[in-house]
């Protein structure tokens, strides 16, 4: 006879393995599923906005000194904290922040541009345009300056695109060709047309795609891979002829909206 009392004592003492409980009879042990009570999570409630709004008042003398002290911190372990501090100080700190665009460190210059984007510092666009035009600046910083300038105030970007489209560095030309598609102004079209015959494939294709997006002008298929320099010059001439015939009446069409999936 099974001594259940001994088994219970053994379990409490850790001497008997728990599975021995299942051997209390010759019959298989049966299990029954049990529904655990479930309570639905509470419905979402309106949560008050507790974020700190950016400053819009002119900087005090103390805040101005603080902003100046943040400039060298835009590089290093505290760079993200320094960028956040500039965002908190808001657009009134833009005149201080743009000073970073002329500092020796490329990292500081790049992070200053990114900070202008984060704070939506439209007042810094003229400085961004100047940086994008600067031939002595490294391409990565110039390209980012143009990208942010286009997103903050695209109306001022054609001046930089005009300079960058003629730059000897193909990555700079490509940035000008690509970002032009977001500048919905007729001024960029004659800047893009000569780039269709660019010797660098990715520059020419970016210019062609930007022209199609901005104008929706239908042309014959241009196979760049099998084309010659003469073919690409001919394509550019076709665009020039079309532009000369239509520039007085042409208007940038509204951007196409993505189709909704059914």
C-alpha positions as CSV (number, residue, x, y, z in Angstrom):
1,X,0.0,0.0,0.0
2,X,1.2,3.5,-0.9
3,X,2.0,5.6,2.1
4,X,0.8,9.0,1.0
5,X,1.9,10.6,4.2
6,X,5.5,9.5,3.6
7,X,5.3,10.9,0.0
8,X,4.1,14.2,1.2
9,X,6.8,14.4,3.8
10,X,9.4,13.4,1.2
11,X,8.2,16.2,-1.2
12,X,8.4,18.8,1.6
13,X,11.9,17.6,2.5
14,X,13.0,17.6,-1.2
15,X,13.7,13.9,-1.2
16,X,11.1,12.7,-3.6
17,X,10.9,14.1,-7.2
18,X,7.5,15.7,-8.0
19,X,6.7,13.4,-10.9
20,X,6.3,10.5,-8.4
21,X,2.9,12.1,-7.6
22,X,1.7,11.0,-11.0
23,X,2.3,7.3,-10.1
24,X,-0.4,7.1,-7.5
25,X,-2.3,4.6,-9.6
26,X,-1.9,2.4,-12.6
27,X,-4.2,4.6,-14.6
28,X,-2.8,7.5,-16.8
29,X,-3.1,10.9,-15.2
30,X,-5.7,13.1,-16.9
31,X,-5.5,16.9,-17.3
32,X,-8.3,19.3,-17.7
33,X,-7.9,22.8,-19.3
34,X,-8.9,25.6,-17.1
35,X,-9.9,29.1,-18.3
36,X,-8.0,31.8,-16.4
37,X,-10.1,34.9,-15.7
38,X,-9.1,37.6,-18.2
39,X,-9.6,41.3,-17.9
40,X,-9.3,43.5,-20.9
41,X,-6.7,46.4,-20.6
42,X,-8.2,49.8,-19.9
43,X,-9.0,51.9,-22.8
44,X,-6.6,54.6,-23.8
45,X,-7.1,57.9,-22.1
46,X,-6.0,61.3,-23.2
47,X,-2.6,62.0,-21.7
48,X,-1.7,65.6,-21.2
49,X,1.3,66.9,-23.1
50,X,4.1,67.3,-20.6
51,X,6.9,68.0,-23.1
52,X,8.8,71.2,-22.7
53,X,8.0,73.5,-25.7
54,X,11.1,75.1,-27.4
55,X,12.0,78.6,-26.3
56,X,10.7,81.4,-28.6
57,X,11.9,84.3,-26.6
58,X,15.2,86.1,-27.2
59,X,18.1,84.6,-25.4
60,X,19.2,86.2,-22.2
61,X,22.8,87.1,-21.6
62,X,23.2,83.9,-19.5
63,X,21.5,81.8,-22.2
64,X,23.7,83.3,-24.9
65,X,26.8,82.4,-23.0
66,X,25.5,78.9,-22.4
67,X,24.8,78.5,-26.2
68,X,28.3,79.6,-27.0
69,X,29.7,77.1,-24.5
70,X,27.7,74.3,-26.2
71,X,29.4,74.7,-29.6
72,X,32.6,72.7,-28.9
73,X,30.4,70.0,-27.3
74,X,28.8,69.2,-30.6
75,X,31.6,66.7,-31.0
76,X,32.3,63.9,-28.6
77,X,30.5,61.9,-26.0
78,X,28.1,64.8,-25.1
79,X,27.2,65.7,-28.7
80,X,23.6,64.4,-28.6
81,X,23.0,66.2,-25.3
82,X,24.4,69.4,-26.7
83,X,22.2,69.1,-29.8
84,X,19.2,68.6,-27.5
85,X,20.1,71.7,-25.5
86,X,20.2,73.8,-28.7
87,X,16.8,72.4,-29.6
88,X,15.5,73.4,-26.2
89,X,16.9,76.9,-26.6
90,X,15.0,77.1,-29.9
91,X,15.3,79.2,-33.0
92,X,16.6,82.3,-31.1
93,X,19.9,80.3,-30.7
94,X,20.3,79.9,-34.5
95,X,22.8,82.9,-34.8
96,X,25.0,81.1,-32.3
97,X,24.6,77.7,-33.9
98,X,25.5,78.8,-37.4
99,X,28.9,79.8,-36.0
100,X,29.6,76.1,-35.8
101,X,29.4,75.9,-39.6
102,X,32.8,77.6,-39.8
103,X,34.5,75.7,-37.0
104,X,37.5,73.4,-37.8
105,X,35.9,70.1,-36.9
106,X,33.8,68.5,-39.7
107,X,31.8,66.6,-37.1
108,X,30.8,69.8,-35.4
109,X,29.8,71.3,-38.7
110,X,27.7,68.2,-39.6
111,X,26.0,68.1,-36.2
112,X,25.2,71.8,-36.4
113,X,23.4,71.2,-39.6
114,X,21.5,68.3,-38.2
115,X,20.5,70.4,-35.1
116,X,19.1,73.1,-37.4
117,X,16.9,70.4,-39.0
118,X,15.8,69.1,-35.5
119,X,14.8,72.6,-34.3
120,X,13.3,73.6,-37.7
121,X,15.7,76.6,-37.7
122,X,14.5,78.3,-40.9
123,X,16.6,81.4,-40.0
124,X,19.7,79.3,-40.6
125,X,18.9,78.5,-44.2
126,X,21.1,81.3,-45.7
127,X,24.0,79.9,-43.8
128,X,23.2,76.4,-45.0
129,X,23.1,77.6,-48.6
130,X,26.5,79.3,-48.1
131,X,27.9,76.0,-46.7
132,X,26.5,74.0,-49.6
133,X,28.2,76.4,-52.1
134,X,31.6,76.4,-50.4
135,X,34.0,74.5,-52.7
136,X,36.5,74.1,-49.8
137,X,34.0,72.2,-47.7
138,X,34.0,68.4,-47.6
139,X,31.3,66.8,-49.8
140,X,29.5,65.1,-46.9
141,X,28.9,68.4,-45.2
142,X,27.9,70.2,-48.4
143,X,25.4,67.5,-49.3
144,X,23.8,67.6,-45.9
145,X,23.7,71.4,-45.9
146,X,21.8,71.3,-49.2
147,X,19.5,68.5,-48.0
148,X,18.5,70.4,-44.8
149,X,18.1,73.7,-46.6
150,X,15.7,72.1,-49.1
151,X,13.6,70.7,-46.3
152,X,13.5,73.9,-44.3
153,X,13.0,76.4,-47.1
154,X,13.3,75.1,-50.6
155,X,12.8,78.5,-52.2
156,X,16.3,79.4,-51.3
157,X,17.9,76.2,-52.6
158,X,18.3,76.9,-56.3
159,X,21.3,79.2,-55.6
160,X,23.2,76.3,-54.0
161,X,22.0,73.8,-56.6
162,X,23.3,76.0,-59.4
163,X,26.8,76.0,-57.9
164,X,26.8,72.3,-56.9
165,X,25.6,71.1,-60.3
166,X,28.9,72.4,-61.8
167,X,31.2,71.0,-59.1
168,X,34.0,68.7,-60.2
169,X,33.1,66.1,-57.5
170,X,30.4,63.7,-58.9
171,X,28.9,63.1,-55.4
172,X,28.2,66.8,-55.0
173,X,26.6,67.0,-58.5
174,X,24.5,63.9,-57.7
175,X,23.2,65.6,-54.5
176,X,22.3,68.7,-56.5
177,X,20.5,66.5,-59.1
178,X,18.7,64.4,-56.5
179,X,17.5,67.2,-54.1
180,X,16.2,69.3,-57.0
181,X,13.1,67.1,-57.3
182,X,12.0,68.5,-53.9
183,X,12.4,72.1,-55.1
184,X,9.2,72.8,-56.9
185,X,10.4,75.9,-58.8
186,X,11.0,76.4,-62.5
187,X,14.5,77.8,-61.8
188,X,15.9,74.3,-61.2
189,X,14.8,72.9,-64.5
190,X,17.4,74.6,-66.7
191,X,20.0,73.6,-64.1
192,X,19.1,69.9,-64.4
193,X,19.0,69.7,-68.2
194,X,22.8,69.9,-68.8
195,X,23.3,67.2,-66.1
196,X,21.4,64.7,-68.3
197,X,24.7,64.4,-70.3
198,X,26.9,64.0,-67.3
199,X,29.7,61.5,-67.6
200,X,28.8,59.9,-64.3
201,X,25.9,57.5,-64.6
202,X,24.3,58.1,-61.2
203,X,24.5,61.9,-61.7
204,X,22.8,61.7,-65.2
205,X,20.1,59.3,-64.0
206,X,19.3,61.4,-60.9
207,X,18.9,64.5,-63.1
208,X,16.7,62.7,-65.5
209,X,14.5,61.3,-62.8
210,X,14.2,64.8,-61.2
211,X,13.2,66.3,-64.5
212,X,10.5,63.6,-65.0
213,X,9.2,64.2,-61.5
214,X,9.1,68.0,-61.8
215,X,7.8,68.3,-65.3
216,X,6.0,65.0,-66.1
217,X,7.3,65.5,-69.6
218,X,7.2,62.2,-71.5
219,X,10.3,61.3,-73.5
220,X,11.5,58.2,-75.3
221,X,13.2,55.6,-73.1
222,X,16.9,56.5,-72.6
223,X,19.1,53.5,-72.0
224,X,22.2,55.1,-70.3
225,X,24.1,51.8,-70.2
226,X,24.2,51.3,-74.0
227,X,24.4,55.0,-74.8
228,X,27.4,57.0,-75.9
229,X,28.4,60.5,-74.9
230,X,26.9,61.7,-78.2
231,X,23.5,60.1,-77.3
232,X,23.4,61.8,-73.9
233,X,24.2,65.2,-75.4
234,X,21.4,64.6,-77.9
235,X,19.0,63.8,-75.0
236,X,20.0,67.0,-73.2
237,X,19.4,69.0,-76.5
238,X,15.9,67.5,-76.7
239,X,15.2,68.7,-73.2
240,X,16.6,72.1,-74.0
241,X,14.3,72.4,-77.1
242,X,11.3,71.4,-75.1
243,X,12.1,73.8,-72.3
244,X,12.7,76.7,-74.7
245,X,9.3,76.1,-76.3
246,X,7.4,75.8,-73.0
247,X,9.2,77.7,-70.2
248,X,6.9,80.8,-70.6
249,X,3.7,78.8,-70.0
250,X,5.0,75.9,-68.0
251,X,3.9,75.5,-64.4
252,X,5.2,72.9,-62.0
253,X,2.4,70.2,-61.6
254,X,1.0,69.2,-58.3
255,X,2.9,66.3,-56.8
256,X,1.3,62.9,-57.3
257,X,-0.3,61.3,-54.3
258,X,0.4,57.7,-53.6
259,X,-2.5,55.4,-54.5
260,X,-4.4,53.9,-51.5
261,X,-4.3,50.2,-51.3
262,X,-7.7,48.5,-51.4
